[in-house]
Amino acid sequence: MDQTKIRNIAIIAHVDHGKTTLVDQILKQCGTFHENEEVNERVMDSDNIERERGITILSKNGSVQYKGYHINIVDTPGHADFGGQVERVLGTVDGVLLVVDAFEGPMAQTRFVTQKALELGLIPIVVINKIDRDGCNPQLAVNKVFDLFCELDANETQLDFASVYASGRKGTCRKEMSDPDGDLRLLMDLVIEKIPAPKGDANGAPLLQIASLEYSGFLGRMAVGRVLQGTFKPNQTLAQSLEGEKTRNVRIQKILHFDGIRTVPVEAAGPGEIILIAGLESFDIGDTLSSPEKPVHMPRIHLDPPTLSMIFTVNTSPLAGKGGGKYLTGNHLLERLERAHMADPALQIEKIGGASTFKVSGRGILHLTILVENMRREGYEFTIGSPQVIFERGEDGKLMEPIETFKCELPAEFSGAVIEELGHRKGEMTNMFQDDNNRVALEYLVPSRGLIGIRATLLSLSKGYAIASSIFKEYQPYKGEIPSRANGVLIAKDAGESAGYALSKLEDRGSMLIPPAVEVYPGMIVGEHNRPVDIIVNVTKGKHLTNMRASGADDMIQLTPYRRLTLEECVTFINEDECVEVTPNILRLRKITLDPVKRKQESKTPVEEE
């Protein structure tokens, strides 16, 4: 392929600013699909969870043929939790399409991904998206992007960015707001004009760094990377760099590249092409493939450190194996977690305390719960502990904790309650302003500990109107104690089936987390108490029968609907002495120690400080 006819771009943005929908329209308008071909919405979001939640989790590659050019497009996640994906793939491209919502302007994650792109010297094209949205201000959004570039020390070429105004949903685009709508070919012309062709000597020694991986049922795990120099061919022998300056010789079987969203085999690939390599027995993201005569060790891809960890253990509940799980042992758990680390190095796995307990560290609650959700769908059954922030020791020996920049937009009438809540969570306000539509924007520095479970609280305080985002900023000295869940829990006393009669008698004690007719066991959490202490309750007690005929009204038990917690809500609800039992069919909350006598002894033991 002619090197000058290749363009490599990544699409970056804050979550929900419309990246994946824009990619859909680019693929459609550049003839990637046949006229009558049925295409899913958000075609790049291939994972089930991505489709259900409308978010991108894994970076994906696709390509379009346009005016004789082969344009590789990488769709990246917008959530800060999946920032590790973005950091890796930016090394494979020469430019970025920065998508910014015309209504919201640049947000927390926009700043993070833009900073990474500018540091790598990538050329940006700014796409102001959703210009058909009511109340948006596209010109203000462009000005804010320029201010952001200045703050992030962009060079002169990057500051002189090209921009377009688009509606990804409609597939329209214009150079100026006063122009009539055209199609997205205007944007593709800009890509050809502004993004440089890839550099690299086609006759040099082959060189490629593995940036991500794809999985095929037929070819297995395939390494994805961009050819930096030389030519790659099937059946070629290469040197693969390993940890610690070691290398091993490997023979590659097949080389494929992206054609639309499909992969097709090619006989040779030169500099600038993004390819998939089949036939590597094992590899890690960051490995270098080079000439066996002169092996090269490129610096490993640097990823920001994880800020949150959770303990994964084998399920020890009395109902273990009854929730539809196929994989229950410590070996199953270890093998699956190691696979997760290979696919996403930002997830770190550590064995602790015996053969079946693992500490999994990631970028945030969403990062870890998406892994848990995938595992339960695959048939794994296990237990997870409450999320713990990863502390560090400073040079002076002081305890340091991760601090995040937290931004929140909401109607002015709810701002007082939210400011009070963030104060309780040791938040420090850095900015606050109100716009003409009576909406308040708050900016805070909040410890990561204080953000655990904040989304649900904010939505209830603002009646669902709050838009919030956060991103890791730095480690700062420990901010002191943050109050955890104020209320205690209702704990099941006996094994059996929950009875509607017993649940109705407990309604004045708190809110129920289970419906009638589900199996319970001693130590299982069945509700949230309305006072700050835990109590043990009998939820299996049926109504005492007599030989007297009951009046009809007596049989009609009217139960308040129970609180059905999602996985994220379960994880943020539990305290340190509690855990979530995860099975393919059901999520249960329980105390880590099921025996009430032992539990009482443990709670009396004073906690020693280091």
For each residue, the residues with C-beta under 8 A, 3 or more apart:
1: 5 6 70 269 270 273
2: 5 6
3: 6 197 198 200 202 270 271 272
4: 197
5: 1 2 68 69 70 197
6: 1 2 3 69 70 71 72 197 198 272 273
7: 69 70 71 72 94 95 191 192 195 197
8: 71 72 74 92 93 94 95 195 198 226 272 274
9: 71 72 73 74 93 94 95 96 97 125 191 195
10: 59 73 74 76 86 89 90 92 93 95 96 97 117 122
11: 19 22 23 73 74 75 76 96 97 99
12: 19 76 86 90 96 97 98 99 110 113 114 117
13: 17 18 19 78 98 99 100 101 109 110 113 129
14: 17 78 100 101 104 106 107 108 109 110 113 469
15: 55 77 78 79 109 469
16: 54 55 78 101
17: 13 14 78 99 100 101 104 107 110 129 130
18: 13 21 22 99 101 129 130 168 169
19: 11 12 13 22 23 56 75 76 78 99
20: 23 24 42 44 45 56 75
21: 18 24 25 41 42 168 169
22: 11 18 19 25 26 97 99 127 129 166 168 184
23: 11 19 20 26 27 43 44 62 73 75
24: 20 21 27 28 39 41 42 43 44 168
25: 21 22 28 29 168 171 184
26: 22 23 29 30 64 73 184 187 188
27: 23 24 30 32 33 43 62 64 260 261
28: 24 25 32 33 39 171
29: 25 26 171 183 184 185
30: 26 27 64 65 66 71 185 188
31: 64 65
32: 27 28 62 64 260 261
33: 27 28 37 39 260
34: 37
35:
36:
37: 33 34
38:
39: 24 28 33 43
40: 43 51
41: 21 24
42: 20 21 24 45 50 51 54
43: 23 24 27 39 40 46 261
44: 20 23 24 56 60 62 75 261
45: 20 42 50 51 54 55 56 60
46: 43 50 51 60
47: 50 51 57 58
48: 51 52 377
49: 52 53 57 370 373 374
50: 42 45 46 47 53 54 55 56 57 58
51: 40 42 45 46 47 48 54
52: 48 49
53: 49 50
54: 16 42 45 50 51
55: 15 16 45 50 77 78 79
56: 19 20 44 45 50 59 60 75 76 77 78 82
57: 47 49 50 77 79 82 85 370
58: 47 50 77 82 85
59: 10 56 74 75 76 77 85 86 88 89 212
60: 44 45 46 56 74 75 261
61: 72 73 74 75 214 224 258 274
62: 23 27 32 44 72 73 75 258 260 261
63: 70 71 72 73 257 258 259 260 274
64: 26 27 30 31 32 71 73 188 260
65: 30 31 68 69 70 71
66: 30 69 71 185 188 192
67: 188 192
68: 5 65
69: 5 6 7 65 66 192
70: 1 5 6 7 63 65 273
71: 6 7 8 9 30 63 64 65 66 188 191 192
72: 6 7 8 9 61 62 63 93 258 273 274
73: 9 10 11 23 26 61 62 63 64
74: 8 9 10 11 59 60 61 89 92 93 274
75: 11 19 20 23 44 56 59 60 61 62
76: 10 11 12 19 56 59 85 86 89 113
77: 15 55 56 57 58 59 82 83 85 86
78: 13 14 15 16 17 19 55 56 109 113
79: 15 55 57 82 83 109 364 366 367
80: 83 108 109 112 363 364 469 470 471 472
81: 362 363 364 365 366 367 370
82: 56 57 58 77 79 85 86 346 363 366 367
83: 77 79 80 86 87 109 112 113 304 346 363
84: 87 88 303 304 344 345 346 347 363
85: 57 58 59 76 77 82 88 89 212 344 346
86: 10 12 59 76 77 82 83 89 90 112 113 116
87: 83 84 90 116 301 302 303 304
88: 59 84 85 91 211 212 285 301 303 345
89: 10 59 74 76 85 86 92 93 211 212
90: 10 12 86 87 93 96 116 117 120 122
91: 88 120 209 211 226 301
92: 8 10 74 89 211 225 226 274
93: 8 9 10 72 74 89 90 96 122 226
94: 7 8 9 122 123 195 196 197 198
95: 7 8 9 10 122 123 124 125 191 194 195 196
96: 9 10 11 12 90 93 117 122 123 124 125
97: 9 10 11 12 22 124 125 127 187 191
98: 12 13 110 113 114 117 124 125 126 127 145
99: 11 12 13 17 18 19 22 127 129 168
100: 13 14 17 104 105 106 110 126 127 128 129 141 144 145
101: 13 14 16 17 18 104 105 107 129 130 133 136 141
102: 128 129 130 131 133 136 137 138 141 165
103: 130 133 135 136 137
104: 14 17 100 101 107 409 467
105: 100 101 140 141 144 145
106: 14 100 110 111 114 141 144 145 148
107: 14 17 101 104 110 111 407 469
108: 14 80 111 112 405 406 407 469 470 471
109: 13 14 15 78 79 80 83 112 113 469 471
110: 12 13 14 17 98 100 106 107 113 114 148
111: 106 107 108 114 115 148 152 471
112: 80 83 86 108 109 115 116 471
113: 12 13 14 76 78 83 86 98 109 110 116 117
114: 12 98 106 110 111 117 118 124 148 149 152
115: 111 112 118 119 152
116: 86 87 90 112 113 119 120
117: 10 12 90 96 98 113 114 120 122 124
118: 114 115 121 122 124 149 152 153 154 155 158
119: 115 116
120: 90 91 116 117
121: 118 155 158
122: 10 90 93 94 95 96 117 118 158
123: 94 95 96 157 158 161 194 195 196
124: 95 96 97 98 114 117 118 149 158 161
125: 9 95 96 97 98 161 162 163 164 187 190 191 194 195
126: 98 100 142 145 161 162 163 164
127: 22 97 98 99 100 163 164 166 187
128: 100 102 131 138 141 142 163 164 165 166
129: 13 17 18 22 99 100 101 102 166 167 168
130: 17 18 101 102 103 133 136 167 168 169
131: 102 128 136 138 165 166 167 177
132: 167 169 170
133: 101 102 103 130 136
134:
135: 103 437
136: 101 102 103 130 131 133 141
137: 102 103 140 141
138: 102 128 131 141 142 165 177
139: 142 143 177
140: 105 137 143 144
141: 100 101 102 105 106 128 136 137 138 144 145
142: 126 128 138 139 145 146 163
143: 139 140 146 147
144: 100 105 106 140 141 147 148
145: 98 100 105 106 126 141 142 148 149 161 163
146: 142 143 149 150 159
147: 143 144 150 151
148: 106 110 111 114 144 145 151 152
149: 114 118 124 145 146 152 154 158 159 161
150: 146 147 153 154 159
151: 147 148
152: 111 114 115 118 148 149
153: 118 150
154: 118 149 150 158 159
155: 118 121 158 159
156: 159 160
157: 123 160
158: 118 121 122 123 124 149 154 155 161
159: 146 149 150 154 155 156
160: 156 157
161: 123 124 125 126 145 149 158
162: 125 126 190 193 194
163: 125 126 127 128 142 145
164: 125 126 127 128 173 174 175 186 187 190
165: 102 128 131 138 173 174 175 176 177
166: 22 127 128 129 131 172 173 174 184 187
167: 129 130 131 132 170 171 172 173 181
168: 18 21 22 24 25 99 129 130 171
169: 18 21 130 132
170: 132 167 181
171: 25 28 29 167 168 183 184
172: 166 167 181 182 183 184
173: 164 165 166 167 181 182 183 184 186 187
174: 164 165 166 177 179 180 181 182 186
175: 164 165 179 186
176: 165 179
177: 131 138 139 165 174
178:
179: 174 175 176 182
180: 174
181: 167 170 172 173 174
182: 172 173 174 179 185 186
183: 29 171 172 173 186
184: 22 25 26 29 166 171 172 173 187 188
185: 29 30 66 182 188 189
186: 164 173 174 175 182 183 189 190
187: 26 97 125 127 164 166 173 184 190 191
188: 26 30 64 66 67 71 184 185 191 192
189: 185 186 192 193
190: 125 162 164 186 187 193 194
191: 7 9 71 95 97 125 187 188 194 195
192: 7 66 67 69 71 188 189 195
193: 162 189 190
194: 95 123 125 162 190 191
195: 7 8 9 94 95 123 125 191 192
196: 94 95 123 199
197: 3 4 5 6 7 94 272
198: 3 6 8 94 226 271 272
199: 196 271 272
200: 3 204 227 228 229 230 270 271 272
201: 204 229 230 271
202: 3 229 230 231 270 271
203: 230
204: 200 201 207 229 230
205: 229 230 290 291 293 294 296
206: 227 229 230 231 232 236 238 289 290 291
207: 204 227 228 229 230 288 289 290 291 296 298
208: 225 226 227 228 232 275 277 288 289 290
209: 91 225 226 228 286 287 288 289 298 301
210: 213 223 224 225 283 284 285 286 287 288 289
211: 88 89 91 92 224 225 226 285 301
212: 59 85 88 89 224 225 285
213: 210 221 222 223 224 283 285 342 343
214: 61 221 222 224 263 276
215: 220 221 222
216: 219 220 222 263 278
217:
218:
219: 216 222 253 254 278
220: 215 216 278
221: 213 214 215 280 283 342
222: 213 214 215 216 219 256 276 277 278 280
223: 210 213 276 277 280 283 287 289
224: 61 210 211 212 213 214 274 275 276 277
225: 92 208 209 210 211 212 274 275 277 289
226: 8 91 92 93 198 208 209 211 272 273 274 275
227: 200 206 207 208 230 231 232 269 270 271 272 273 274 275
228: 200 207 208 209 271
229: 200 201 202 204 205 206 207 271
230: 200 201 202 203 204 205 206 207 227 270 271 291
231: 202 206 227 268 269 270
232: 206 208 227 236 252 255 268 269 275 277 289
233: 236 255 267 268 269
234: 252 253 254 255 265 267
235: 251 252 253
236: 206 232 233 251 252
237: 249 250 251 292
238: 206 249 250 251 252 289 290 291 292
239: 247 248 249 250 289 290 291 292 295 296
240: 247 248 249 250 280 283 287 288 289
241: 245 246 247 287 288 289 290 295 296 297 298
242: 246 247 248 284 287
243: 246 284
244:
245: 241 297
246: 241 242 243
247: 239 240 241 242 295 297
248: 239 240 242
249: 237 238 239 240 292
250: 237 238 239 240 279 280 281 289
251: 235 236 237 238 279
252: 232 234 235 236 238 255 277 278 279 280 289
253: 219 234 235 278 279
254: 219 234 265 277 278 279
255: 232 233 234 252 265 266 267 268 269 275 276 277 278
256: 222 263 264 265 266 275 276 278
257: 63 263 264 266 269 273 274 275 276
258: 61 62 63 72 261 262 263 274 276
259: 63 262 263 264
260: 27 32 33 62 63 64
261: 27 32 43 44 60 62 258
262: 258 259
263: 214 216 256 257 258 259 276
264: 256 257 259
265: 234 254 255 256
266: 255 256 257 269 275
267: 233 234 255
268: 231 232 233 255
269: 1 227 231 232 233 255 257 266 273 275
270: 1 3 200 202 227 230 231 273
271: 3 198 199 200 201 202 227 228 229 230
272: 3 6 8 197 198 199 200 226 227
273: 1 6 70 72 226 227 257 269 270
274: 8 61 63 72 74 92 224 225 226 227 257 258
275: 208 224 225 226 227 232 255 256 257 266 269
276: 214 222 223 224 255 256 257 258 263
277: 208 222 223 224 225 232 252 254 255 280 289
278: 216 219 220 222 252 253 254 255 256
279: 250 251 252 253 254
280: 221 222 223 240 250 252 277 283
281: 250
282:
283: 210 213 221 223 240 280 287
284: 210 242 243 287 342 345
285: 88 210 211 212 213 301 342 345
286: 209 210 300 301 345
287: 209 210 223 240 241 242 283 284
288: 207 208 209 210 240 241 296 297 298
289: 206 207 208 209 210 223 225 232 238 239 240 241 250 252 277
290: 205 206 207 208 238 239 241 294 295 296
291: 205 206 207 230 238 239 294 295 296
292: 237 238 239 249 295
293: 205
294: 205 290 291
295: 239 241 247 290 291 292
296: 205 207 239 241 288 290 291
297: 241 245 247 288
298: 207 209 241 288
299: 302
300: 286
301: 87 88 91 209 211 285 286 345
302: 87 299
303: 84 87 88 345 346
304: 83 84 87 346 363 472
305: 390
306: 309 346 347 348 361 362 363 390
307: 363 364 389 390 402 404 448 472
308: 361 362 363 364 365 367 368 387 388 389 390 448
309: 306 359 360 361 362 387 388 390
310: 359 360 368 384 385 386 387 388 571
311: 352 357 358 359 360 384 385 579
312: 333 337 357 358 359 360 382 383 384 385
313: 316 356 357 358 382 383 384 385 579
314: 328 329 330 333 356 357 382 383
315: 320 321 325 328 381 382 383 581 582 583
316: 313 320 383
317: 320 383 521 524 581 588 590 594
318: 495 521 594
319: 322 323 519 521 581 588
320: 315 316 317 325 328 381
321: 315 325 328 381
322: 319 519 583
323: 319 381 581 583 584 585 586
324: 379 381 583 584 585
325: 315 320 321 328 379 380 381 583 584
326: 379 380 381
327: 332 333 336 378 379 380 381
328: 314 315 320 321 325 332 380 381 382
329: 314 332 333 356
330: 314 333 334 354 355 356 357
331: 334 335
332: 327 328 329 335 336 380
333: 312 314 327 329 330 336 337 356 358 380 382
334: 330 331 337 338 351 358
335: 331 332 338 339
336: 327 332 333 339 340 375 378 380
337: 312 333 334 340 341 349 358 360
338: 334 335 341 342 349
339: 335 336 342 343
340: 336 337 343 344 347 349 360 371
341: 337 338 344 345 347 348 349
342: 213 221 284 285 338 339 345
343: 213 339 340
344: 84 85 340 341 347
345: 84 88 284 285 286 301 303 341 342 348
346: 82 83 84 85 303 304 306 362 363 367
347: 84 306 340 341 344 360 361 362 367 368 371
348: 306 341 345 360 361 362
349: 337 338 340 341 358 359 360 361
350: 358 359 360 361
351: 334 355 357 358 359
352: 311 357 358 359
353: 357
354: 330 357
355: 330 351
356: 313 314 329 330 333
357: 311 312 313 314 330 351 352 353 354
358: 311 312 313 333 334 337 349 350 351 352
359: 309 310 311 312 349 350 351 352
360: 309 310 311 312 337 340 347 348 349 350 368 371
361: 306 308 309 347 348 349 350 390
362: 81 306 308 309 346 347 348 367 368 371
363: 80 81 82 83 84 304 306 307 308 346 367 472
364: 79 80 81 307 308 367 368 448
365: 81 308 368 369 387 452 568 571 572
366: 79 81 82 369 370 568
367: 79 81 82 308 346 347 362 363 364 370 371
368: 308 310 347 360 362 364 365 371 372 387 571
369: 365 366 372 373 567 568 571
370: 49 57 81 366 367 373 374
371: 340 347 360 362 367 368 374 375
372: 368 369 375 376 384 567 571 582
373: 49 369 370 376 377 567
374: 49 370 371 377 378
375: 336 371 372 378 380 382 582
376: 372 373 379 380 381 582 583 584
377: 48 373 374 584
378: 327 336 374 375
379: 324 325 326 327 376 584
380: 325 326 327 328 332 333 336 375 376 582 584
381: 315 320 321 323 324 325 326 327 328 376 582 583 584
382: 312 313 314 315 328 333 375 582
383: 312 313 314 315 316 317 579 580 581 582
384: 310 311 312 313 372 571 579 580 582
385: 310 311 312 313 388 574 576 579 592
386: 310 571 574 575 576 578 579
387: 308 309 310 365 368 452 571 572
388: 308 309 310 385 576
389: 307 308 401 402 447 448 449 452
390: 305 306 307 308 309 361 402
391: 399 400 401 478
392: 399 400 401 475
393: 397 398 399 400
394: 397 398 399 400 475 477
395:
396:
397: 393 394
398: 393 394 477 478
399: 391 392 393 394 477 478
400: 391 392 393 394 475 476 477 478
401: 389 391 392 447 448 449 475 476 477 478 479
402: 307 389 390 447 448 472 474 475
403: 445 446 447 448 472 473 474 475 476
404: 307 445 446 447 448 451 470 471 472 473
405: 108 430 443 444 445 470 471 473
406: 108 422 427 443 444 445 446 451 468 469 470
407: 107 108 441 442 443 444 468 469 470
408: 418 441 442 444 458 466 467 468
409: 104 439 440 441 442 466 467 468
410: 414 415 418 439 440 442 458 462 465 466 467
411: 414 415 438 439 440 462 465
412: 415 434 438 439 440
413:
414: 410 411 417 418 461 462 463 465 466
415: 410 411 412 418 419 440 442
416: 419 420
417: 414 420 421 461 462
418: 408 410 414 415 421 422 442 458 461 462 466
419: 415 416 422 423 429 442
420: 416 417 423 424
421: 417 418 424 425 454 457 458 461
422: 406 418 419 425 427 429 442 444 446 450
423: 419 420 426 427
424: 420 421 482 483
425: 421 422 446 447 449 450 451 454 482
426: 423 446 447 449 450 479 480 482
427: 406 422 423 444 445 446 450
428: 444 445 446
429: 419 422 432 442 443 444
430: 405 443 444 445
431: 441 442 443
432: 429 440 441 442 443
433: 440 441
434: 412 438 439 440 441
435: 438 439 441
436:
437: 135
438: 411 412 434 435
439: 409 410 411 412 434 435
440: 409 410 411 412 415 432 433 434
441: 407 408 409 431 432 433 434 435
442: 407 408 409 410 415 418 419 422 429 431 432
443: 405 406 407 429 430 431 432
444: 405 406 407 408 422 427 428 429 430
445: 403 404 405 406 427 428 430 473
446: 403 404 406 422 425 426 427 428 450 451 470
447: 389 401 402 403 404 425 426 450 451 479 482
448: 307 308 364 389 401 402 403 404 451 452 472
449: 389 401 425 426 452 482
450: 422 425 426 427 446 447 454 482
451: 404 406 425 446 447 448 454 470
452: 365 387 389 448 449 572
453: 456 457 569 572 573
454: 421 425 450 451 457 458 468
455: 458 459 468 568
456: 453 459 460 569 572
457: 421 453 454 460 461
458: 408 410 418 421 454 455 461 462 466 468
459: 455 456 462 463 464 466
460: 456 457 463
461: 414 417 418 421 457 458 466
462: 410 411 414 417 418 458 459 465 466
463: 414 459 460
464: 459
465: 410 411 414 462
466: 408 409 410 414 418 458 459 461 462
467: 104 408 409 410
468: 406 407 408 409 454 455 458
469: 14 15 80 107 108 109 406 407
470: 80 108 404 405 406 407 446 451
471: 80 108 109 111 112 404 405
472: 80 304 307 363 402 403 404 448
473: 403 404 405 445
474: 402 403
475: 392 394 400 401 402 403
476: 400 401 403 479
477: 394 398 399 400 401
478: 391 398 399 400 401
479: 401 426 447 476 482
480: 426
481:
482: 424 425 426 447 449 450 479
483: 424 486
484: 575 576
485: 573 575
486: 483 532
487: 510 528 529 530 531 532
488: 528 529 531 532 533 534 535
489: 525 527 528 529 534 578 589
490: 506 509 510 512 525 526 527 528 529 534 535 537 539
491: 522 523 524 525 526 534 535 536 537 591 596
492: 495 498 520 521 522 523 524 525 526 536 537 538 539 540
493: 522 536 537 538 539 540
494: 520 522 538 540
495: 318 492 519 520 521 522 540
496: 519 520 540
497: 517 518 519 520 540
498: 492 502 503 514 515 516 517 518 519 520 526 539 540
499: 502 503 516 517 539 540 541 542 543
500: 503 504 516 517 557 559
501: 504 505 541 542 543 557
502: 498 499 505 506 537 538 539 540 541 542
503: 498 499 500 506 507 512 514 516 539 559
504: 500 501 507 557 558 559
505: 501 502 541
506: 490 502 503 509 510 512 527 537 539
507: 503 504 512 559 560
508:
509: 490 506 527 529 530 535 537
510: 487 490 506 527 528 529 530 531
511: 527 528 530 560 562 563
512: 490 503 506 507 515 526 527 559 560 562 563
513: 525 526 527 528 562 563 564 565 589
514: 498 503 518 520 526 527 539 562
515: 498 512 518 559 562
516: 498 499 500 503 559
517: 497 498 499 500
518: 497 498 514 515 586
519: 319 322 495 496 497 498
520: 492 494 495 496 497 498 514 524 526 539 540
521: 317 318 319 492 495 524 590 594
522: 491 492 493 494 495 594 595 596
523: 491 492 590 591 593 594 595 596 599
524: 317 491 492 520 521 588 589 590 591 594
525: 489 490 491 492 513 578 588 589 590 591
526: 490 491 492 498 512 513 514 520 537 539
527: 489 490 506 509 510 511 512 513 514 537
528: 487 488 489 490 510 511 513 563 573
529: 487 488 489 490 509 510 532 533 534 535
530: 487 509 510 511
531: 487 488 510
532: 486 487 488 529
533: 488 529
534: 488 489 490 491 529
535: 488 490 491 509 529
536: 491 492 493 596
537: 490 491 492 493 502 506 509 526 527
538: 492 493 494 502 541
539: 490 492 493 498 499 502 503 506 514 520 526
540: 492 493 494 495 496 497 498 499 502 520
541: 499 501 502 505 538
542: 499 501 502
543: 499 501
544:
545:
546:
547:
548:
549:
550: 554 555
551: 554
552: 555 556
553: 556
554: 550 551
555: 550 552
556: 552 553
557: 500 501 504
558: 504
559: 500 503 504 507 512 515 516 562
560: 507 511 512
561:
562: 511 512 513 514 515 559
563: 511 512 513 528
564: 513
565: 513 569 570 573 587 589
566: 569 570
567: 369 372 373 570 571 580 582 587
568: 365 366 369 455 571 572
569: 453 456 565 566 572 573
570: 565 566 567 573 574 580 587 589
571: 310 365 368 369 372 384 386 387 567 568 574 580
572: 365 387 452 453 456 568 569
573: 453 485 528 565 569 570 589
574: 385 386 570 571 578 579 580 589
575: 386 484 485 578
576: 385 386 388 484
577: 591 592 593 599 602 603
578: 386 489 525 574 575 589 590 591 592
579: 311 313 383 384 385 386 574 589 590 591 592
580: 383 384 567 570 571 574 587 588 589 590
581: 315 317 319 323 383 587 588 589 590
582: 315 372 375 376 380 381 382 383 384 567 587
583: 315 322 323 324 325 376 381 586 587 588
584: 323 324 325 376 377 379 380 381
585: 323 324
586: 323 518 583
587: 565 567 570 580 581 582 583
588: 317 319 524 525 580 581 583
589: 489 513 524 525 565 570 573 574 578 579 580 581
590: 317 521 523 524 525 578 579 580 581 594
591: 491 523 524 525 577 578 579 594 599
592: 385 577 578 579
593: 523 577 598 599 602
594: 317 318 521 522 523 524 590 591 599
595: 522 523 598 599
596: 491 522 523 536 599 600
597: 600 601
598: 593 595 601 602
599: 523 577 591 593 594 595 596 602 603
600: 596 597 603 604
601: 597 598 604 605
602: 577 593 598 599 605
603: 577 599 600
604: 600 601
605: 601 602
606:
607:
608:
609:
610:
